[in-house]
Amino acid sequence: MLDLALAGSRHTIAGVVEQDGESFTATFPLLGERWGAACLPPRSGDYRLETVLEGSPRTARAAVHAEVPPPLDQELLRARLLAEDGTLLLRVEPPLREDERGASAQKRLERDYRRRAARPETAVFFESFYSQTVACNPLAIDRELARIRPDVTRYWSVVDRSIAVPGGAVPIVEGSAEWWRVRADARVLVVNDWLRKRWMPRPHQTVLQTWHGTMLKRLALDRDRVGLRTRIAVRRESARWSILLAQNEYAASILRRAYAFRGPLWVEGYPRSDTLIAGDRAGVRARLGLQAQDRAVLYAPTWRDDRTELVDYLDLPSFAAELRERDPRAVLVVRGHSRTLRFGRDLDGPGIIDATTYPDVADLLLAADVVVTDYSSIMFDLAATDTPVILFTPDLDRYADELRGFYFDVTTDAPGPVVASRDALLDAIDASSSGTLPSQRAAWRERFTPLDDGRAGERVVARILAEGLLD
């Protein structure tokens, strides 16, 4: 039996093949369901035609000679079918109009954006991790704003339409004319990372910078050997922020110093952690494909400054198999950092779920039975819960001395075991099922998550409204 698929790095489009003697017809649906969201196009990128003959590997390629049809331009995507290297390649791109595509078009749109007089709109522009996803603190603020102020227009900046936005929100593709307009007209911009160089402040606008985690690793001006250009860029960026949100007083003091920020700093807890207190755990597990009896082991390392792909000191497919040998209920859920999303390929194999493209990591923390990370800020979020956390740090010395450096010694003040070898990690995962948390967990909760009570989003939105930022 012949199976065909269009395979990309993070998504595979299965074909429906109908055979008629020696000929066949293959249909590839370009809209589908992912992580519970329906009618989504594929992520932008290249998808190569691959054959899957019974008993042969998926990587076998089909030799194809075909007349290539013209590009497909629709509201949700732009797709071109190309003949390349003896096979077919589907190239998916964001659905930008002809007059929005390319460097010259973007220069013209940016010039118009800077010249035109803004028309203030009672709207909020949301952006999470450079428009790569809909997640984190901006998503939690969106939810609360939709609940109490449904009259406010909520725009979400997305790199393409493969990214699902919350109900009632309006997706705007980065670089489109509408994207440029909203960045000028919306009264409030809520972002969790740098705004980047193409934003120009208007008198009616407020930028709420939520950031994206309490920090163990050094940031911005606090890093060693920071050059003059970087120092200028950091100060220029923080000058764009009207208000800075922090999870706790510890993070507030670091953010103010590391970004030389002189404006108001709100310490209200993290809205993204509201999910950990009041989220739908069963619903998230169902979307991930986890069964009720499964023991979900979440592996979620941070990114590395010297590489683009997921850091893996474990050989994750074989590690998942070894986990299952020890505990048949174990399922390894792998989550790459947002900065590794565009690089590498999803992992596939028994007992492993690659959730790198799952929109919001807070959901994954809620679904997990134990979390394995390294230097990521998720260790601080988890302090508000009873979920065991293990720090796997085989490159600790290099990370501390060469890549980033730390604000404190995590090996002596950690919310869970700190291990450096595969065997020690397996043993720590086994031991975590006892339900006993380390004594320092209470101290972490008091220091880092005293305000993470499931209502941080309420408090932040109440301050936005009380200060008249949408008036």
C-alpha positions, 0 to 999 in steps of 0.5 A: 500500500502506498502512503504519501505525506508532505513533511516539514520540520514541525508538521507533516501533512498526510495525504489521502491516496486513491489508487486506480490500477497503475495510477493514483490521486493524492489529496493533501488537506491544507487545513487541519487541527492542531493541539485542539484548534481547528482549521489551521494552515501549516506553519510557513516553511517547506514540505517535501513529498515523501513516500511511506511504503509498507515496511520502508522508512518514511524518509524514502523520497518519491521521484516525481515528474509533474506539471506544477500548478500556479501559486495558491493565494488565500486568506489563511496562506500562500502556497507554491508547489515546486519540482525540486530534486526529483520530488515535489516541494510545497512552500508555505508562506504568510498570506501577505498581499503582493504589495506587502511582500518583500523588503521594498514593500516593507520599507514603504509600509514602514515609511507610511507608518511613520508619516501617517497621523495615528487614529487612536483606537480602543484596542490592545495589540498583543505580541508574544515571543516575536509573534511566534506564538500566542502564550505567556503573560499576554495571553493571560491578560487577553483572557481577563480583558475579554472577560470584563471588557468584551467591547475592547478590540484585541489584536494578536500579532502572528507570523502567519495564520497557523497560529490560533488566536483566542476566541473573539481576538483578531489575528494580524499577520506581521508585516501586513498593512493592517499590522502596521496600522494597529501598531500606530492606532492601538491604545495599549501594546502588551508584549513579553519581549523586545518590541524591535526597531520598527515601532515608533511611540505615539502620544496616546499609546502605552506599552506594557512590557510583561517580560517572560520569567523570573531570572536565574541567568543574567540578563542584558546589562548584567551580563559579563563583557557587554559591548557598547552597542549592546548597552545602547540597544538595551537602553533604547529598547527599555525606553520604549516601555511605559510599564514593566511587569514583574512576578516578584520583588526579586525579579523587579529589582533585577529587571530595573537594573539590567534594563536601566528602566526608570518607569513604573514597575508593577509587581502583581504576580505572573498572569501566565501562572494563573493557569497553574492554579485554576487551569483545566489539567484534564483538558490539556492532557487530552489535547496532548494525547495523554491517557489518565494513567500516564505519568507525564515527564516534561523535559523543557530546557532553556535555549543556549546562546551558542546554538539554535536547536533544542539542547539534548544531552540525553538522546531523548528517544532512547531516554524515553524508552528507558523511562518506560522500562522503569515505569510503563506509565511514563510518557516523555513530553519534550518542549523546546524553547520558543527560540528553537521553534524554527530550527530542528525537527520534531522528535518521534518515537514510542513514549515521546510527545514533542510539544515544541509547537504547543502554544503555551508552556504554562499548559504543559506545566499544568499537565506534567507530573514531574518537570525536568529543566535546567536554567529556565524560569519555569522553575520559579513558576512551579514554586507555586505548585506541588509539581516536582522539578528536577534541574538537569545541568550537565553543562553547568560550569560552561553555562556559568563561566562562558555563556550567561552566568547566574544571579545565585548558586542554584546548586545550593538553593534549588527547588528540587534535585540538581543532577548532571548525569543520565543515570542520576536523572532517571533515579531522580525521576523515579524518586519524585513519585514519592510526593515528598517535596524538598524543604526549600520549596516553601522558601521558594514559594514565599520568595518568588511566587507569593502573588501567584494565586490564580488572580494576577491577570485580574489585578493587572487588567484592573490596573490597566483600566483604573489608570485609564490606559484604554480611555 
